[in-house]
Amino acid sequence: MHSLILAIFLLISPIIAHASPVGSILPGAEQRGEATFRFFGIPMYKARLYTDGGRVFDWQQDFALELTYQRNLTEYDLIESTLREMKRLGQTPQVEDQLALCFDDVAPGDSYLAVTDGSDRIGLWRNGRSACTLSHPQIKRQFMSIFLGENSRSAKFTRNLRGL
């Protein structure tokens, strides 16, 4: 009997360890939409958007975006792809040093939760633990446009994520 209980605990412990802290960080937030981002057909991450009460996405309101990775990616991959996308979207914030403090290598099942705090701050949590805060004028739109902007890499991904 004890071995059965231990086996069940070991099976569910990764789920508990990676439980999203979104509700405690952004009270009233409910999932609005979700989408899987694919690169040449290969799933890279599943994204979930949380808004106040699950309402329609609004840049003027705080929101949370959770990415759960489905592939191994290095810290370098995460930083470089983020900077490349920001540049492609016409953004040039000097946040590389901040990103280096935020990001670590990820494996399947790892997650990052980004929670906006006004237009100039985004808190990042890795696997449920606070990782860092990005601070820069207009960082909310500059960073989050990668996923939620009008010119994201995939209009379908963005529509699904916005729950449209």
BELRAGI-V23655 format. One record per residue. N is the residue number from 1. RES is the residue in one letter. OMEGA is omega in radians with two decimals (none if undefined). Layout:
# BELRAGI-V23655
n=N res=RES omega=OMEGA
n=N res=RES omega=OMEGA
This chain:
# BELRAGI-V23655
n=1 res=M omega=3.14
n=2 res=H omega=-3.14
n=3 res=S omega=3.08
n=4 res=L omega=3.12
n=5 res=I omega=3.11
n=6 res=L omega=3.13
n=7 res=A omega=3.11
n=8 res=I omega=3.12
n=9 res=F omega=-3.14
n=10 res=L omega=3.11
n=11 res=L omega=-3.09
n=12 res=I omega=-3.09
n=13 res=S omega=3.07
n=14 res=P omega=3.12
n=15 res=I omega=3.13
n=16 res=I omega=-3.09
n=17 res=A omega=-3.09
n=18 res=H omega=3.13
n=19 res=A omega=-3.10
n=20 res=S omega=3.10
n=21 res=P omega=-2.99
n=22 res=V omega=-3.10
n=23 res=G omega=3.14
n=24 res=S omega=-3.12
n=25 res=I omega=-3.12
n=26 res=L omega=-3.09
n=27 res=P omega=3.14
n=28 res=G omega=-3.12
n=29 res=A omega=3.05
n=30 res=E omega=-3.11
n=31 res=Q omega=3.11
n=32 res=R omega=-3.11
n=33 res=G omega=3.09
n=34 res=E omega=-3.13
n=35 res=A omega=3.05
n=36 res=T omega=3.10
n=37 res=F omega=3.14
n=38 res=R omega=3.08
n=39 res=F omega=-3.04
n=40 res=F omega=3.09
n=41 res=G omega=-3.12
n=42 res=I omega=3.13
n=43 res=P omega=-3.14
n=44 res=M omega=3.12
n=45 res=Y omega=3.01
n=46 res=K omega=-3.13
n=47 res=A omega=3.07
n=48 res=R omega=3.10
n=49 res=L omega=3.10
n=50 res=Y omega=3.09
n=51 res=T omega=3.13
n=52 res=D omega=3.14
n=53 res=G omega=-3.11
n=54 res=G omega=-3.11
n=55 res=R omega=3.10
n=56 res=V omega=-3.14
n=57 res=F omega=-3.13
n=58 res=D omega=3.14
n=59 res=W omega=-3.10
n=60 res=Q omega=-3.12
n=61 res=Q omega=3.03
n=62 res=D omega=-3.11
n=63 res=F omega=3.12
n=64 res=A omega=3.10
n=65 res=L omega=-3.13
n=66 res=E omega=3.06
n=67 res=L omega=3.06
n=68 res=T omega=-3.00
n=69 res=Y omega=3.12
n=70 res=Q omega=-3.12
n=71 res=R omega=2.98
n=72 res=N omega=3.05
n=73 res=L omega=3.13
n=74 res=T omega=3.04
n=75 res=E omega=3.12
n=76 res=Y omega=3.11
n=77 res=D omega=-3.09
n=78 res=L omega=-3.12
n=79 res=I omega=-3.08
n=80 res=E omega=3.14
n=81 res=S omega=3.09
n=82 res=T omega=-3.13
n=83 res=L omega=3.13
n=84 res=R omega=3.14
n=85 res=E omega=3.11
n=86 res=M omega=3.12
n=87 res=K omega=3.12
n=88 res=R omega=-3.14
n=89 res=L omega=3.09
n=90 res=G omega=3.14
n=91 res=Q omega=3.11
n=92 res=T omega=3.13
n=93 res=P omega=3.12
n=94 res=Q omega=-3.08
n=95 res=V omega=-3.10
n=96 res=E omega=3.14
n=97 res=D omega=3.12
n=98 res=Q omega=3.12
n=99 res=L omega=3.13
n=100 res=A omega=3.09
n=101 res=L omega=-3.05
n=102 res=C omega=-2.95
n=103 res=F omega=2.99
n=104 res=D omega=3.06
n=105 res=D omega=3.08
n=106 res=V omega=3.08
n=107 res=A omega=3.10
n=108 res=P omega=-3.13
n=109 res=G omega=3.07
n=110 res=D omega=-3.14
n=111 res=S omega=2.95
n=112 res=Y omega=3.06
n=113 res=L omega=3.09
n=114 res=A omega=-3.12
n=115 res=V omega=-3.12
n=116 res=T omega=3.09
n=117 res=D omega=-3.01
n=118 res=G omega=-3.07
n=119 res=S omega=-2.99
n=120 res=D omega=-3.10
n=121 res=R omega=3.03
n=122 res=I omega=3.04
n=123 res=G omega=3.12
n=124 res=L omega=3.08
n=125 res=W omega=3.09
n=126 res=R omega=3.13
n=127 res=N omega=3.06
n=128 res=G omega=-3.13
n=129 res=R omega=3.14
n=130 res=S omega=-3.12
n=131 res=A omega=-3.07
n=132 res=C omega=3.01
n=133 res=T omega=3.01
n=134 res=L omega=3.11
n=135 res=S omega=3.12
n=136 res=H omega=3.09
n=137 res=P omega=3.10
n=138 res=Q omega=-3.12
n=139 res=I omega=3.14
n=140 res=K omega=-3.09
n=141 res=R omega=-3.10
n=142 res=Q omega=-3.12
n=143 res=F omega=-3.04
n=144 res=M omega=3.08
n=145 res=S omega=3.07
n=146 res=I omega=-3.06
n=147 res=F omega=-2.95
n=148 res=L omega=-3.07
n=149 res=G omega=3.14
n=150 res=E omega=-3.10
n=151 res=N omega=3.10
n=152 res=S omega=-3.13
n=153 res=R omega=-3.09
n=154 res=S omega=3.12
n=155 res=A omega=3.14
n=156 res=K omega=3.09
n=157 res=F omega=-3.10
n=158 res=T omega=3.10
n=159 res=R omega=3.14
n=160 res=N omega=-3.13
n=161 res=L omega=3.10
n=162 res=R omega=3.11
n=163 res=G omega=-3.12
n=164 res=L omega=none
